[in-house]
Amino acid sequence: MDMYRESYERYCNACQEYGLESKDFYFFINHLTEEQLNAYKEYSKRRNDQND
């Protein structure tokens, strides 16, 4: 669940940077596509491998 929270934080930061209103966490998670979820899991895995 931590990776979803981290992803949501990045989303909120990007929205703030562009002057957009962010959606709540529940909406954010429920509207991610399978492709987005898989891409973030792969990114997270590579990042963890680099830190080991």
SVG drawing of the C-alpha trace seen along z (x, -y; Angstrom):
<svg xmlns="http://www.w3.org/2000/svg" viewBox="-13 -27 35 32">
<polyline fill="none" stroke="black" stroke-width="0.4" points="0.0,0.0 3.0,-2.3 3.7,-2.5 0.1,-3.6 0.5,-6.3 3.8,-7.4 2.2,-7.5 -0.7,-9.6 1.7,-12.0 3.5,-12.4 0.2,-13.0 -0.8,-15.7 2.5,-17.4 2.1,-17.4 -1.4,-18.8 -0.2,-21.5 2.7,-22.4 0.3,-22.8 -2.4,-24.6 -4.9,-21.8 -7.2,-20.4 -6.3,-16.9 -8.9,-14.1 -9.0,-12.2 -7.0,-9.1 -10.0,-6.7 -10.9,-8.3 -7.3,-8.3 -6.8,-4.6 -10.1,-3.5 -9.4,-5.2 -5.9,-4.0 -5.7,-1.8 -4.1,1.7 -1.3,0.2 -0.6,-2.6 -0.6,-0.1 1.8,2.2 4.1,-0.7 4.3,-2.0 5.0,1.5 7.8,1.9 9.2,-1.5 9.0,-0.8 10.7,2.6 13.6,1.1 14.0,-1.7 14.1,0.9 16.7,3.0 18.9,0.0 18.8,-0.8 19.8,2.8"/>
</svg>
